[in-house]
Amino acid sequence: MVDWTILRDDVGGALLLPGDPGFDDIVRARPFTAHDGVPAPAAVVRCRDAADVAAAVSFARRHALPVAVRSGGHCAAGLSSTAGLVIDVSPMDAVEVDGDRVVVGGGVRLAGLVEALGAHGRALPTGTCPTVGVSGLTLGGGWGMLSRQHGLTCDQLVRAEVVTADGAVVVADEHTEPDLFWALRGGGTGGFGVVTSMVFRTLPAPRMTNFQYAWPLEVAPELLGAWFGRMIDAPARLCAEVGVYPGEVRLHGALAGTDAETLELLARLCRGLPAPARVELAELSYLESARQLAGAVGVDDDASRHLYATSEFFDDALPAEAVDALLTRFASGPPEREIGFMPWGGGEYDIAPDATAFPHRRARYAVHHLALTPDADVEARDWVVAMRDTLRPYGNGGVYANFADLGLADWERAYYGDNAGRLREVKRRYDPGDVFRTAQSVRPA
């Protein structure tokens, strides 16, 4: 029998048990539900600082409790949930901008970071979903509109405060705990500790032009042909994605530049295509651009839904027969579904695959498939798997860890490639007892 009063007395934050006021709200306060079948936690501890996290980790270790760490709660695979103790760092949400550096609490979500940076004329290469936890985004890599020019979110990390499995609070950077620092930049989803604070280098906020061109769905083969042929390797300032949706296909993204530059470049890239049915284009400040892109994501924190998602990286263009097979299968999917083609390579930020734990530096693009349903839906899950399998013969086997997929046969290799062995060694050093174990955490060497 676990005596929760001991932990309640040891932390300054709130310990919530089933039946306590607010427990159900905290468990459900995530934009996507946990993976089907994940039970409610035995307790949630809402940590105010690293000392609270250390107390929670030590308590869980002593009682052999399963642990999950949560900030944004966006893990569609349910890895931020557990039947044991959820360590919720979302109350640790302070952001401090100091010159070209920003200190970010472990519970900060993307919207709060972008707003704070924008107020100081600074920016980071980050994603677009406003409710994503910055720590989770960073630990898995972190891709966004500025990444082809400035790298991933994890590439801007210069220091992290981490609570390790023995309850110690350590600082990791290039000189102190360098192996842990290496692992956190793209391999941190493997379970090496709880990040309670991060320091990033920032860059001057550029002027941005957001755009969205839309065509009827039947134009998708032509658009994808142009995208493979010309848009993947467009200038690094441009991030142009293709999104396939029921009823239409879109070219959308942003350019770090003016609307005139954007129109000229897109006209060249779209030559030979039918005129789009809809064109939206706006030159904005970095902050306004981020707000608009966040609004386009359309995530409602108050309406939990089931998200089924998977992805793969690719080195070469898809042949026409693969595109045809993909679009045929797409036509029979659930009502709310999407294929996203994300440009990855062709940029200016060149980092070796083993310089950080994130290995997928040489891929040209990634494709993700997703379905959203109001309730658990086996058919939607199976559809996403079938979409992934349709393209599997053409991919390079790499998968973006931030699109966690419990259906992968060799997830460690898919997420971490040749870096998996070093990650296991780091795990052995910092968590030999596998305290931070999940269905897809790295196992100690």
GURO-901140 format. One record per residue (C-alpha): residue number from 0; residue in three letters; x, y, z. Coordinates in pm, 1 decimal. Layout:
<nodes>
 pos code        u        v        w
 NUM  ALA        X        Y        Z
...
</nodes>
This chain:
<nodes>
 pos code        u        v        w
   0  MET      0.0      0.0      0.0
   1  VAL    146.8    334.2   -106.0
   2  ASP    138.7    605.3    160.7
   3  TRP     83.5    910.9    -58.1
   4  THR     91.9   1146.2    241.2
   5  ILE    471.8   1112.9    244.2
   6  LEU    498.4   1253.4   -106.9
   7  ARG    232.9   1517.0    -36.1
   8  ASP    441.1   1641.3    256.5
   9  ASP    761.8   1642.0     48.5
  10  VAL    647.1   1862.0   -238.6
  11  GLY    549.0   2226.0   -256.4
  12  GLY    318.6   2160.4   -549.9
  13  ALA     -9.6   1971.6   -547.7
  14  LEU    -45.4   1594.3   -525.6
  15  LEU   -374.9   1483.2   -674.0
  16  LEU   -530.7   1140.2   -623.0
  17  PRO   -842.8    993.9   -785.7
  18  GLY  -1143.8   1161.4   -626.9
  19  ASP   -953.6   1477.6   -531.5
  20  PRO  -1096.4   1803.4   -667.1
  21  GLY   -928.4   1878.4   -995.3
  22  PHE   -786.9   1529.5  -1056.4
  23  ASP  -1018.3   1449.1  -1346.7
  24  ASP   -962.6   1791.5  -1500.5
  25  ILE   -585.7   1749.1  -1491.5
  26  VAL   -597.6   1398.6  -1637.5
  27  ARG   -824.6   1513.5  -1921.9
  28  ALA   -656.1   1850.4  -1981.3
  29  ARG   -465.1   1745.4  -2288.9
  30  PRO   -549.0   1811.7  -2652.0
  31  PHE   -536.1   1443.9  -2746.0
  32  THR   -635.3   1143.6  -2542.2
  33  ALA   -379.1    887.4  -2436.4
  34  HIS   -328.7    581.1  -2649.3
  35  ASP   -623.3    342.5  -2637.9
  36  GLY   -617.2    129.6  -2324.3
  37  VAL   -385.6    343.5  -2108.9
  38  PRO   -547.7    356.2  -1761.7
  39  ALA   -584.9    663.2  -1546.4
  40  PRO   -284.6    733.7  -1319.8
  41  ALA   -273.9    641.5   -952.3
  42  ALA   -160.3    997.7   -879.8
  43  VAL    -50.9   1320.3  -1043.9
  44  VAL    207.3   1546.2   -882.9
  45  ARG    208.7   1901.6  -1017.2
  46  CYS    565.8   2014.6   -963.1
  47  ARG    660.6   2375.3   -893.5
  48  ASP   1038.0   2330.4   -918.3
  49  ALA   1320.9   2082.8   -959.1
  50  ALA   1306.8   1992.0   -589.2
  51  ASP    946.7   1874.7   -631.7
  52  VAL   1047.3   1666.1   -932.5
  53  ALA   1338.3   1513.1   -739.4
  54  ALA   1107.9   1421.8   -450.8
  55  ALA    857.5   1264.3   -691.4
  56  VAL   1124.0   1063.2   -874.3
  57  SER   1274.8    936.6   -548.6
  58  PHE    931.7    840.8   -415.2
  59  ALA    843.7    653.1   -733.7
  60  ARG   1175.7    467.6   -729.0
  61  ARG   1135.6    360.2   -366.5
  62  HIS    784.9    226.7   -431.9
  63  ALA    864.9     77.9   -776.1
  64  LEU    593.1    293.0   -933.2
  65  PRO    573.4    336.1  -1309.5
  66  VAL    651.1    697.5  -1401.6
  67  ALA    541.0    921.5  -1685.7
  68  VAL    648.4   1280.7  -1740.4
  69  ARG    405.9   1532.3  -1881.8
  70  SER    420.0   1894.4  -1992.5
  71  GLY    205.5   1948.8  -2303.1
  72  GLY     41.5   1605.2  -2308.5
  73  HIS     61.9   1572.5  -2687.1
  74  CYS    193.8   1217.6  -2704.4
  75  ALA    -68.0   1037.2  -2910.6
  76  ALA     95.1    705.3  -2820.5
  77  GLY     12.0    763.8  -2454.3
  78  LEU    373.2    776.0  -2335.3
  79  SER    298.1   1079.4  -2115.0
  80  SER     42.6    870.3  -1924.9
  81  THR     83.3    576.9  -1687.6
  82  ALA   -104.3    368.0  -1435.3
  83  GLY    150.8    485.0  -1176.4
  84  LEU    271.2    839.2  -1103.6
  85  VAL    244.5   1121.5  -1356.3
  86  ILE    505.0   1390.6  -1294.3
  87  ASP    337.5   1700.7  -1434.3
  88  VAL    585.8   1985.2  -1487.7
  89  SER    335.4   2220.2  -1652.0
  90  PRO    332.4   2459.0  -1350.1
  91  MET    701.9   2529.1  -1424.7
  92  ASP    612.2   2771.3  -1702.0
  93  ALA    843.6   3071.3  -1661.2
  94  VAL   1018.0   3223.1  -1967.1
  95  GLU   1305.0   3470.6  -1924.5
  96  VAL   1460.0   3638.8  -2228.8
  97  ASP   1810.3   3773.5  -2170.2
  98  GLY   1979.4   3913.1  -2479.7
  99  ASP   2025.2   3632.0  -2728.4
 100  ARG   1945.4   3363.2  -2469.5
 101  VAL   1613.3   3245.9  -2329.4
 102  VAL   1557.1   3038.1  -2015.4
 103  VAL   1252.8   2813.5  -2050.0
 104  GLY   1082.7   2620.3  -1771.5
 105  GLY   1016.8   2252.5  -1824.2
 106  GLY    642.0   2309.8  -1843.3
 107  VAL    638.4   2594.2  -2095.5
 108  ARG    420.5   2541.5  -2398.3
 109  LEU    501.6   2672.9  -2741.5
 110  ALA    255.9   2963.1  -2742.1
 111  GLY    405.7   3109.2  -2424.6
 112  LEU    760.2   3081.3  -2559.0
 113  VAL    677.6   3240.1  -2894.4
 114  GLU    492.8   3529.5  -2729.8
 115  ALA    784.5   3599.9  -2494.7
 116  LEU   1041.3   3582.8  -2775.0
 117  GLY    832.2   3795.7  -3008.7
 118  ALA    805.0   4070.9  -2748.6
 119  HIS   1186.4   4096.1  -2756.6
 120  GLY   1227.1   4064.7  -3132.4
 121  ARG   1374.7   3713.8  -3105.2
 122  ALA   1282.7   3376.0  -3253.0
 123  LEU   1358.4   3003.4  -3245.4
 124  PRO   1305.8   2730.0  -3503.0
 125  THR   1001.8   2564.1  -3347.1
 126  GLY    681.6   2389.8  -3445.5
 127  THR    342.7   2553.6  -3491.4
 128  CYS    105.8   2381.6  -3248.7
 129  PRO     60.9   2627.5  -2958.5
 130  THR    -12.2   2371.7  -2685.7
 131  VAL    289.6   2146.8  -2750.1
 132  GLY    532.9   2132.3  -2458.5
 133  VAL    864.6   2293.7  -2551.2
 134  SER   1062.1   2030.2  -2359.6
 135  GLY    900.3   1739.3  -2544.9
 136  LEU    937.5   1918.8  -2877.8
 137  THR   1308.4   1973.0  -2810.5
 138  LEU   1383.0   1625.3  -2678.3
 139  GLY   1242.8   1469.1  -2994.2
 140  GLY   1420.7   1709.3  -3230.1
 141  GLY   1179.6   1993.8  -3301.0
 142  TRP   1100.6   2086.7  -3662.2
 143  GLY    938.6   2409.1  -3781.4
 144  MET    915.9   2685.2  -4041.1
 145  LEU   1270.6   2813.5  -3974.0
 146  SER   1438.7   2473.1  -3953.2
 147  ARG   1569.7   2452.1  -4309.1
 148  GLN   1760.6   2775.1  -4243.4
 149  HIS   1845.5   2747.0  -3873.5
 150  GLY   1821.3   2381.9  -3774.7
 151  LEU   1598.0   2202.0  -3526.0
 152  THR   1482.7   2327.0  -3188.2
 153  CYS   1727.2   2089.0  -3020.0
 154  ASP   2015.5   2244.3  -3214.7
 155  GLN   1961.8   2571.5  -3028.7
 156  LEU   1972.5   2410.2  -2683.5
 157  VAL   2282.6   2519.8  -2488.3
 158  ARG   2204.1   2393.7  -2139.0
 159  ALA   1946.3   2182.4  -1957.1
 160  GLU   1866.2   2120.8  -1591.6
 161  VAL   1768.6   1757.3  -1543.6
 162  VAL   1647.3   1544.8  -1253.5
 163  THR   1802.2   1201.3  -1296.2
 164  ALA   1676.7    864.8  -1179.1
 165  ASP   1858.2    887.1   -844.0
 166  GLY   1680.2   1213.6   -761.7
 167  ALA   1986.6   1429.3   -831.8
 168  VAL   1952.9   1765.8  -1006.4
 169  VAL   2226.0   1803.0  -1269.1
 170  VAL   2311.0   2063.0  -1531.9
 171  ALA   2403.8   1930.1  -1875.8
 172  ASP   2583.8   2121.8  -2148.3
 173  GLU   2875.8   2067.0  -2384.2
 174  HIS   3126.6   2069.7  -2097.5
 175  THR   2931.3   1934.0  -1799.6
 176  GLU   2756.5   1597.1  -1840.9
 177  PRO   2825.9   1613.0  -2217.2
 178  ASP   2692.9   1262.9  -2289.7
 179  LEU   2360.5   1343.3  -2129.4
 180  PHE   2349.9   1673.2  -2318.3
 181  TRP   2413.7   1485.4  -2643.5
 182  ALA   2129.8   1243.8  -2566.5
 183  LEU   1879.3   1515.6  -2480.1
 184  ARG   1915.4   1673.2  -2822.9
 185  GLY   1690.9   1440.2  -3019.8
 186  GLY   1708.6   1126.9  -2804.8
 187  GLY   1551.6   1258.6  -2486.2
 188  THR   1227.9   1074.1  -2553.2
 189  GLY   1430.0    765.6  -2458.7
 190  GLY   1387.1    839.5  -2087.6
 191  PHE   1707.3    979.0  -1934.7
 192  GLY   1556.0   1211.1  -1675.9
 193  VAL   1307.1   1493.2  -1624.2
 194  VAL   1401.9   1822.6  -1786.2
 195  THR   1307.9   2106.3  -1552.6
 196  SER   1472.7   2400.2  -1730.0
 197  MET   1636.0   2473.8  -2065.7
 198  VAL   1849.1   2753.4  -2208.1
 199  PHE   1836.1   2822.0  -2582.2
 200  ARG   2028.1   3054.3  -2808.2
 201  THR   1786.1   3264.8  -3009.5
 202  LEU   1804.0   3450.5  -3339.8
 203  PRO   1670.0   3786.1  -3458.2
 204  ALA   1304.1   3751.0  -3549.9
 205  PRO   1271.5   3766.2  -3929.9
 206  ARG    991.1   3918.1  -4128.8
 207  MET    772.4   3628.4  -4249.9
 208  THR    522.8   3573.4  -4528.7
 209  ASN    267.3   3300.8  -4463.7
 210  PHE     97.4   3141.4  -4761.7
 211  GLN   -161.2   2880.8  -4849.9
 212  TYR   -250.6   2773.9  -5203.8
 213  ALA   -536.4   2526.9  -5242.3
 214  TRP   -646.3   2308.7  -5534.3
 215  PRO   -913.7   2040.4  -5579.2
 216  LEU   -792.0   1700.4  -5463.1
 217  GLU   -754.6   1573.3  -5819.9
 218  VAL   -458.1   1812.3  -5865.4
 219  ALA   -262.5   1626.6  -5592.6
 220  PRO    -51.7   1411.7  -5832.5
 221  GLU     56.6   1718.2  -6029.9
 222  LEU    132.0   1923.1  -5718.6
 223  LEU    332.5   1643.0  -5562.7
 224  GLY    526.1   1597.0  -5885.9
 225  ALA    622.1   1965.7  -5878.0
 226  TRP    700.8   1945.4  -5506.8
 227  PHE    934.1   1648.6  -5551.6
 228  GLY   1097.4   1807.1  -5854.9
 229  ARG   1141.5   2166.9  -5742.9
 230  MET   1011.3   2254.2  -5396.7
 231  ILE   1199.2   2015.7  -5165.6
 232  ASP   1528.3   2179.2  -5257.0
 233  ALA   1397.2   2536.9  -5275.6
 234  PRO   1595.5   2813.7  -5100.0
 235  ALA   1637.3   2745.1  -4728.2
 236  ARG   1433.1   3051.6  -4632.6
 237  LEU   1126.5   2876.2  -4773.1
 238  CYS    937.2   2602.3  -4593.1
 239  ALA    665.5   2475.1  -4828.1
 240  GLU    462.4   2174.2  -4714.6
 241  VAL    200.8   1980.6  -4906.9
 242  GLY   -108.7   1876.4  -4715.9
 243  VAL   -360.5   1630.9  -4859.5
 244  TYR   -709.1   1659.7  -4708.7
 245  PRO  -1055.4   1532.1  -4797.7
 246  GLY  -1166.3   1747.8  -5089.4
 247  GLU   -848.0   1948.4  -5153.0
 248  VAL   -470.4   1958.4  -5158.0
 249  ARG   -272.2   2254.9  -5023.8
 250  LEU     71.8   2404.1  -5057.0
 251  HIS    127.8   2594.2  -4735.4
 252  GLY    404.2   2729.5  -4519.0
 253  ALA    613.7   3042.4  -4479.9
 254  LEU    908.4   3231.3  -4626.4
 255  ALA   1150.0   3439.5  -4423.5
 256  GLY   1102.0   3734.8  -4657.3
 257  THR    851.7   3972.9  -4816.9
 258  ASP    524.0   3894.6  -4989.2
 259  ALA    672.2   4003.7  -5323.5
 260  GLU    962.1   3759.8  -5282.6
 261  THR    719.0   3485.0  -5184.5
 262  LEU    491.7   3540.2  -5484.5
 263  GLU    785.9   3539.5  -5725.3
 264  LEU    937.7   3223.7  -5579.9
 265  LEU    609.1   3032.7  -5561.1
 266  ALA    525.4   3131.6  -5919.5
 267  ARG    848.0   2964.4  -6032.0
 268  LEU    789.0   2657.4  -5819.1
 269  CYS    426.8   2618.2  -5930.6
 270  ARG    485.7   2664.2  -6301.8
 271  GLY    282.4   2425.7  -6512.7
 272  LEU     21.9   2367.5  -6240.6
 273  PRO   -342.4   2472.3  -6275.0
 274  ALA   -429.5   2804.8  -6115.6
 275  PRO   -508.2   2747.9  -5746.9
 276  ALA   -870.7   2768.5  -5639.6
 277  ARG   -772.8   2970.0  -5333.4
 278  VAL   -470.4   3184.0  -5248.9
 279  GLU   -398.0   3326.7  -4905.1
 280  LEU    -82.5   3527.0  -4847.8
 281  ALA     19.9   3770.1  -4575.6
 282  GLU    347.7   3943.1  -4488.7
 283  LEU    372.0   3949.7  -4110.4
 284  SER    605.2   3994.5  -3818.7
 285  TYR    751.8   3675.2  -3676.6
 286  LEU    507.9   3689.9  -3386.3
 287  GLU    205.7   3752.6  -3609.4
 288  SER    319.5   3472.9  -3840.7
 289  ALA    347.4   3229.3  -3551.5
 290  ARG      3.2   3327.0  -3423.7
 291  GLN   -151.5   3274.2  -3765.7
 292  LEU     17.8   2937.4  -3815.2
 293  ALA    -90.9   2829.5  -3466.9
 294  GLY   -450.1   2922.2  -3548.2
 295  ALA   -432.6   2711.1  -3862.9
 296  VAL   -347.2   2404.1  -3654.3
 297  GLY   -689.0   2426.6  -3491.8
 298  VAL   -612.7   2239.9  -3168.2
 299  ASP   -876.1   2282.7  -2897.7
 300  ASP   -740.7   2205.5  -2552.1
 301  ASP  -1092.5   2160.3  -2417.4
 302  ALA  -1191.8   1890.7  -2663.4
 303  SER   -980.9   1576.7  -2625.1
 304  ARG   -976.2   1359.7  -2933.8
 305  HIS   -801.4   1043.1  -3038.1
 306  LEU   -504.9   1109.1  -3265.1
 307  TYR   -355.5    828.8  -3470.4
 308  ALA    -29.2    929.5  -3638.6
 309  THR    282.8    787.3  -3794.0
 310  SER    563.6    910.1  -4017.2
 311  GLU    871.7    812.3  -4215.1
 312  PHE   1171.3    987.8  -4370.7
 313  PHE   1258.5    965.8  -4740.8
 314  ASP   1572.3   1022.3  -4943.2
 315  ASP   1423.8   1013.5  -5294.4
 316  ALA   1109.9   1130.9  -5471.5
 317  LEU    814.2    894.1  -5477.2
 318  PRO    739.8    731.7  -5812.8
 319  ALA    405.3    806.5  -5973.4
 320  GLU    269.2    460.4  -5894.4
 321  ALA    339.4    509.2  -5523.2
 322  VAL    158.9    845.3  -5524.6
 323  ASP   -138.9    688.4  -5704.0
 324  ALA   -155.9    400.6  -5453.3
 325  LEU   -131.0    642.8  -5161.6
 326  LEU   -409.6    869.3  -5288.8
 327  THR   -632.2    571.0  -5364.0
 328  ARG   -598.6    447.0  -5007.9
 329  PHE   -641.9    801.2  -4873.9
 330  ALA   -985.4    823.2  -5035.9
 331  SER  -1131.0    554.4  -4807.0
 332  GLY  -1007.6    692.0  -4474.9
 333  PRO  -1192.4    842.0  -4176.5
 334  PRO  -1358.9   1184.5  -4214.0
 335  GLU  -1080.5   1385.6  -4045.4
 336  ARG   -753.3   1274.7  -4199.5
 337  GLU   -438.5   1417.2  -4353.2
 338  ILE   -115.7   1335.1  -4532.3
 339  GLY    161.8   1586.6  -4471.9
 340  PHE    476.5   1618.2  -4683.2
 341  MET    741.8   1810.7  -4487.0
 342  PRO   1062.9   1936.5  -4653.1
 343  TRP   1359.6   1832.5  -4442.4
 344  GLY   1682.4   1851.1  -4639.0
 345  GLY   1810.0   2109.3  -4881.3
 346  GLY   1869.0   2368.3  -4612.4
 347  GLU   2176.5   2552.3  -4494.1
 348  TYR   2206.0   2413.4  -4141.1
 349  ASP   2442.3   2120.3  -4184.6
 350  ILE   2494.7   1899.4  -3877.2
 351  ALA   2645.3   1550.6  -3877.6
 352  PRO   2400.6   1268.6  -3793.1
 353  ASP   2600.6   1175.7  -3482.9
 354  ALA   2667.8   1529.6  -3357.6
 355  THR   2347.2   1504.2  -3153.8
 356  ALA   2122.5   1208.4  -3081.8
 357  PHE   1887.7   1313.5  -3363.9
 358  PRO   2010.7   1106.2  -3660.8
 359  HIS   1786.7   1200.5  -3954.2
 360  ARG   1998.7   1485.5  -4086.4
 361  ARG   2035.0   1366.6  -4445.0
 362  ALA   1670.3   1287.1  -4523.9
 363  ARG   1516.5   1506.7  -4793.9
 364  TYR   1162.2   1501.0  -4658.6
 365  ALA    924.1   1335.4  -4415.8
 366  VAL    568.1   1214.1  -4469.6
 367  HIS    321.4   1189.3  -4185.1
 368  HIS    -24.3   1034.8  -4183.8
 369  LEU   -283.2   1117.6  -3923.0
 370  ALA   -645.3   1064.2  -3834.6
 371  LEU   -849.4   1236.6  -3566.0
 372  THR  -1159.4   1074.4  -3417.9
 373  PRO  -1389.6   1171.7  -3130.1
 374  ASP  -1358.9    824.1  -2977.7
 375  ALA  -1125.0    527.7  -2999.8
 376  ASP  -1155.7    388.9  -3351.3
 377  VAL   -984.6     67.2  -3459.2
 378  GLU  -1060.5    133.0  -3825.5
 379  ALA   -892.5    475.5  -3809.0
 380  ARG   -587.0    323.0  -3643.4
 381  ASP   -568.6     48.9  -3907.1
 382  TRP   -605.8    307.8  -4184.4
 383  VAL   -305.3    503.4  -4057.8
 384  VAL   -100.0    182.7  -4046.3
 385  ALA   -208.1     94.5  -4400.1
 386  MET   -104.6    441.3  -4521.6
 387  ARG    237.3    397.8  -4362.9
 388  ASP    277.4     51.6  -4513.6
 389  THR    186.5    180.5  -4859.8
 390  LEU    497.3    400.8  -4863.2
 391  ARG    726.5    176.3  -4659.4
 392  PRO    909.4     29.0  -4962.9
 393  TYR   1021.6    380.7  -5058.0
 394  GLY   1127.5    521.9  -4720.2
 395  ASN   1469.0    505.7  -4553.7
 396  GLY   1333.2    340.0  -4237.3
 397  GLY   1372.6    649.0  -4019.9
 398  VAL   1079.8    779.7  -3815.8
 399  TYR   1037.3   1113.2  -3636.1
 400  ALA   1022.9   1033.6  -3263.9
 401  ASN    782.7   1322.9  -3201.8
 402  PHE    528.5   1125.1  -3404.6
 403  ALA    555.8    829.6  -3166.3
 404  ASP    419.1    507.6  -3315.6
 405  LEU    362.3    202.7  -3093.8
 406  GLY    315.2    -14.0  -3401.7
 407  LEU    678.8      2.0  -3511.2
 408  ALA    853.3   -334.1  -3501.3
 409  ASP   1199.6   -182.0  -3442.4
 410  TRP   1119.1    160.3  -3300.5
 411  GLU   1464.5    213.9  -3148.6
 412  ARG   1633.0    181.1  -3485.2
 413  ALA   1360.4    383.1  -3657.2
 414  TYR   1388.0    675.9  -3417.0
 415  TYR   1761.0    679.7  -3345.2
 416  GLY   1936.8    494.5  -3626.2
 417  ASP   2309.0    443.1  -3566.9
 418  ASN   2287.8    656.4  -3250.2
 419  ALA   2087.4    390.3  -3065.5
 420  GLY   2391.8    214.2  -2923.9
 421  ARG   2534.9    530.3  -2767.2
 422  LEU   2191.6    614.4  -2626.1
 423  ARG   2179.4    276.8  -2452.1
 424  GLU   2515.0    354.0  -2291.6
 425  VAL   2388.2    693.0  -2171.7
 426  LYS   2077.7    523.4  -2034.4
 427  ARG   2291.4    273.0  -1844.3
 428  ARG   2486.0    556.3  -1682.0
 429  TYR   2195.4    780.3  -1584.9
 430  ASP   1907.7    535.6  -1536.1
 431  PRO   2049.9    184.3  -1482.1
 432  GLY   1736.3     77.0  -1294.4
 433  ASP   1510.4    188.8  -1581.2
 434  VAL   1301.8    419.1  -1361.0
 435  PHE   1189.2    621.7  -1662.6
 436  ARG   1063.3    316.6  -1848.8
 437  THR    789.6    346.7  -2109.7
 438  ALA    684.8    129.2  -2400.7
 439  GLN    941.5    314.8  -2612.0
 440  SER   1216.2    425.5  -2375.1
 441  VAL   1572.5    322.1  -2447.0
 442  ARG   1681.0     18.2  -2246.0
 443  PRO   2009.7     35.1  -2051.9
 444  ALA   2305.3   -123.5  -2232.0
</nodes>
